[in-house]
Amino acid sequence: MEYQIDVTEEIFEAKLSEKITFSDLDGFRQMVRSMVDSCSIKNIVDLSDVEFIDSAGLGMLLLARDEISKTSSNLTLKAPQGQVLRMFNVARFDQMFDIETD
């Protein structure tokens, strides 16, 4: 997993790419820590360039949601595609997250 961060006054956006798997846990935790530390009102994880996610990756997104909720902020998942979107449908992520589609 690779990611780029863009922070404005009220929005923290992390654009992820490639894949999200268990081996990305440390980097993902660092990204979530940055998100929490930013104290942004809106937090976005852009998944439009993510080609693959496994069950550990789904769990990491749940971890991010839980950490962000402690700050009274919200987390939006943006533009999941292909296999990622299929995994979200199977895991019923539409009931647990705000999901923006293109």
Secondary structure, 3 states (H helix, E strand, C coil): CEEEEEECCCEEEEEEEEEECHHHHHHHHHHHHHHHHHCCCEEEEEEEEEEEECHHHHHHHHHHHHHHHCCCCEEEEECCCHHHHHHHHHHCHHHCCEEECC
